[in-house]
């Protein structure tokens, strides 16, 4: 499947950033995240197990918080299923 990128960067107030993070949180909780900007729309359906990474840079003249949330889509096929039981004999 080809990579599908969606990027947005802009200057916003703390209240606007908080509102964006709150909406993202609500979408993650529901398992359905929708992003819209500049005529582009993306819908994400995150897996049940998410990986979160936080990176923080704090300098005297600027600060930065990077948040990365990732997941792997689970296959609907059961071919990789593992069963363990007692040996027969």
BALOBA-1460 file (C-alpha; in Angstrom, 3 decimals):
// residues 89
<rec num="1" residu="x" x="0.000" y="0.000" z="0.000"/>
<rec num="2" residu="x" x="1.469" y="3.415" z="-0.879"/>
<rec num="3" residu="x" x="2.257" y="5.857" z="1.876"/>
<rec num="4" residu="x" x="-0.356" y="8.543" z="2.303"/>
<rec num="5" residu="x" x="0.940" y="11.760" z="3.884"/>
<rec num="6" residu="x" x="-1.074" y="14.490" z="5.520"/>
<rec num="7" residu="x" x="0.823" y="17.374" z="7.058"/>
<rec num="8" residu="x" x="-0.332" y="20.645" z="8.566"/>
<rec num="9" residu="x" x="1.765" y="23.322" z="10.263"/>
<rec num="10" residu="x" x="0.582" y="26.699" z="11.487"/>
<rec num="11" residu="x" x="0.893" y="29.172" z="14.326"/>
<rec num="12" residu="x" x="-1.885" y="28.768" z="16.903"/>
<rec num="13" residu="x" x="-2.772" y="29.900" z="20.404"/>
<rec num="14" residu="x" x="-2.378" y="27.543" z="23.369"/>
<rec num="15" residu="x" x="-6.181" y="27.219" z="23.466"/>
<rec num="16" residu="x" x="-6.331" y="26.198" z="19.785"/>
<rec num="17" residu="x" x="-3.569" y="23.609" z="20.256"/>
<rec num="18" residu="x" x="-5.323" y="22.234" z="23.352"/>
<rec num="19" residu="x" x="-8.604" y="21.976" z="21.406"/>
<rec num="20" residu="x" x="-6.830" y="20.076" z="18.628"/>
<rec num="21" residu="x" x="-5.267" y="17.659" z="21.135"/>
<rec num="22" residu="x" x="-8.623" y="17.207" z="22.890"/>
<rec num="23" residu="x" x="-10.323" y="16.359" z="19.574"/>
<rec num="24" residu="x" x="-7.505" y="13.933" z="18.732"/>
<rec num="25" residu="x" x="-7.889" y="12.319" z="22.158"/>
<rec num="26" residu="x" x="-11.643" y="11.908" z="21.671"/>
<rec num="27" residu="x" x="-11.090" y="10.318" z="18.243"/>
<rec num="28" residu="x" x="-8.499" y="7.893" z="19.625"/>
<rec num="29" residu="x" x="-10.870" y="6.933" z="22.434"/>
<rec num="30" residu="x" x="-13.619" y="6.182" z="19.881"/>
<rec num="31" residu="x" x="-11.186" y="4.411" z="17.522"/>
<rec num="32" residu="x" x="-12.002" y="6.785" z="14.658"/>
<rec num="33" residu="x" x="-9.833" y="9.844" z="13.942"/>
<rec num="34" residu="x" x="-10.788" y="12.297" z="11.183"/>
<rec num="35" residu="x" x="-8.436" y="15.011" z="9.937"/>
<rec num="36" residu="x" x="-9.406" y="17.809" z="7.546"/>
<rec num="37" residu="x" x="-7.327" y="20.669" z="6.141"/>
<rec num="38" residu="x" x="-7.084" y="22.503" z="2.850"/>
<rec num="39" residu="x" x="-9.564" y="20.277" z="1.061"/>
<rec num="40" residu="x" x="-7.820" y="17.111" z="2.256"/>
<rec num="41" residu="x" x="-9.603" y="14.641" z="4.508"/>
<rec num="42" residu="x" x="-8.150" y="11.574" z="6.191"/>
<rec num="43" residu="x" x="-9.840" y="8.966" z="8.359"/>
<rec num="44" residu="x" x="-7.744" y="6.763" z="10.606"/>
<rec num="45" residu="x" x="-8.916" y="3.704" z="12.497"/>
<rec num="46" residu="x" x="-6.165" y="2.994" z="15.022"/>
<rec num="47" residu="x" x="-5.550" y="-0.515" z="16.315"/>
<rec num="48" residu="x" x="-6.300" y="-1.366" z="19.935"/>
<rec num="49" residu="x" x="-2.614" y="-1.280" z="20.898"/>
<rec num="50" residu="x" x="-0.925" y="2.062" z="20.298"/>
<rec num="51" residu="x" x="2.685" y="3.095" z="20.696"/>
<rec num="52" residu="x" x="3.298" y="6.625" z="21.941"/>
<rec num="53" residu="x" x="6.618" y="8.463" z="21.894"/>
<rec num="54" residu="x" x="7.210" y="11.854" z="23.478"/>
<rec num="55" residu="x" x="10.287" y="13.945" z="22.717"/>
<rec num="56" residu="x" x="10.878" y="17.172" z="24.560"/>
<rec num="57" residu="x" x="13.479" y="19.844" z="23.894"/>
<rec num="58" residu="x" x="13.685" y="22.705" z="26.362"/>
<rec num="59" residu="x" x="16.159" y="25.495" z="25.700"/>
<rec num="60" residu="x" x="16.365" y="28.975" z="27.128"/>
<rec num="61" residu="x" x="15.145" y="30.534" z="23.850"/>
<rec num="62" residu="x" x="12.624" y="27.897" z="22.648"/>
<rec num="63" residu="x" x="10.877" y="24.676" z="23.514"/>
<rec num="64" residu="x" x="9.464" y="21.778" z="21.539"/>
<rec num="65" residu="x" x="7.211" y="18.799" z="22.263"/>
<rec num="66" residu="x" x="6.941" y="16.081" z="19.628"/>
<rec num="67" residu="x" x="4.234" y="13.447" z="19.992"/>
<rec num="68" residu="x" x="4.217" y="10.354" z="17.804"/>
<rec num="69" residu="x" x="1.390" y="7.828" z="17.965"/>
<rec num="70" residu="x" x="1.801" y="4.660" z="15.914"/>
<rec num="71" residu="x" x="0.112" y="1.304" z="15.423"/>
<rec num="72" residu="x" x="0.126" y="-1.706" z="13.151"/>
<rec num="73" residu="x" x="-3.046" y="-2.818" z="11.484"/>
<rec num="74" residu="x" x="-3.890" y="-6.341" z="12.490"/>
<rec num="75" residu="x" x="-4.494" y="-8.903" z="9.800"/>
<rec num="76" residu="x" x="-7.998" y="-10.316" z="9.667"/>
<rec num="77" residu="x" x="-6.546" y="-13.649" z="8.500"/>
<rec num="78" residu="x" x="-6.038" y="-16.321" z="11.159"/>
<rec num="79" residu="x" x="-3.152" y="-18.013" z="9.337"/>
<rec num="80" residu="x" x="-0.662" y="-16.732" z="11.917"/>
<rec num="81" residu="x" x="-2.681" y="-18.017" z="14.888"/>
<rec num="82" residu="x" x="-0.744" y="-20.080" z="17.439"/>
<rec num="83" residu="x" x="-2.292" y="-22.832" z="19.530"/>
<rec num="84" residu="x" x="-0.455" y="-24.555" z="22.366"/>
<rec num="85" residu="x" x="-1.651" y="-27.644" z="24.170"/>
<rec num="86" residu="x" x="-0.469" y="-30.844" z="25.811"/>
<rec num="87" residu="x" x="1.490" y="-33.392" z="23.780"/>
<rec num="88" residu="x" x="-0.404" y="-36.531" z="22.770"/>
<rec num="89" residu="x" x="1.177" y="-39.857" z="23.509"/>
